[in-house]
Amino acid sequence: MAEAVVDERTPLPTRFYCHMCSMEVNIPNTDFTCPHCSGGFVESCQQLQILLVEVAVRLVSQTVAATMSSEEK
C-alpha cells in the first residue's frame, strides 16, 4: 500500500503587521515588503500573538507576586 507524503513545513502565515502603516496586511510582497507602503518592517501576526501572550503571563505573574507580598505585611 502506498504511503501518503505529509508536508511538515509550517505554512506561511497569511496575516502580517506593518509597523510603518500600523495595520495588518495580507501576505506581503515576495521581498517581504508591505503591499501598501513598500516598507520592510512587516511581522507575522502569529509572532505578535506569541509575544503578547508572553507579556500577559509576565504581568499576571508580577501582579500575583505583588499581591502575595502585600498580604504578608
C-alpha positions as CSV (number, residue, x, y, z in Angstrom):
1,M,0.0,0.0,0.0
2,A,1.3,3.5,-0.9
3,E,2.1,5.9,2.0
4,A,0.9,9.4,1.9
5,V,3.5,12.1,1.9
6,V,2.9,14.6,4.7
7,D,4.4,18.1,4.3
8,E,5.5,19.0,7.8
9,R,6.7,22.5,7.0
10,T,4.9,25.3,8.8
11,P,2.6,27.1,6.3
12,L,3.5,30.8,5.7
13,P,1.2,33.0,7.8
14,T,-1.3,34.8,5.8
15,R,-1.6,37.9,8.0
16,F,1.2,40.3,8.8
17,Y,1.5,43.5,10.7
18,C,3.2,46.5,9.0
19,H,4.8,48.7,11.6
20,M,5.0,51.6,9.2
21,C,1.3,51.6,8.3
22,S,0.3,50.4,11.8
23,M,-2.1,47.9,10.3
24,E,-2.5,44.2,9.4
25,V,-1.9,43.3,5.8
26,N,-2.3,40.2,3.7
27,I,0.7,38.2,2.6
28,P,3.5,40.7,1.8
29,N,5.2,41.0,-1.5
30,T,7.8,38.3,-2.3
31,D,10.5,40.5,-0.9
32,F,8.5,40.8,2.4
33,T,7.7,44.4,2.0
34,C,4.3,45.9,2.8
35,P,1.9,45.9,-0.2
36,H,0.7,49.4,0.8
37,C,3.8,51.4,1.8
38,S,6.5,49.1,0.4
39,G,8.1,49.3,3.9
40,G,10.2,46.4,5.0
41,F,9.1,46.3,8.6
42,V,6.4,43.6,8.5
43,E,6.0,40.9,11.1
44,S,3.9,37.7,11.2
45,C,0.8,38.2,13.3
46,Q,1.5,34.8,14.8
47,Q,4.7,36.1,16.2
48,L,3.0,39.1,17.6
49,Q,0.3,36.9,19.3
50,I,3.0,34.8,20.9
51,L,4.8,37.9,22.2
52,L,1.5,39.3,23.6
53,V,0.8,36.1,25.4
54,E,4.3,36.1,26.9
55,V,3.9,39.7,28.1
56,A,0.5,38.9,29.6
57,V,1.9,35.9,31.5
58,R,4.7,38.1,32.9
59,L,2.2,40.8,34.0
60,V,-0.1,38.3,35.7
61,S,2.9,36.7,37.5
62,Q,4.1,40.1,38.7
63,T,0.7,41.0,39.9
64,V,0.2,37.8,41.8
65,A,3.7,38.2,43.4
66,A,3.0,41.8,44.4
67,T,-0.4,40.8,45.8
68,M,1.1,38.0,47.8
69,S,3.9,40.2,49.1
70,S,1.5,42.9,50.2
71,E,-0.7,40.4,52.0
72,E,2.3,39.1,54.0
73,K,2.9,42.6,55.5
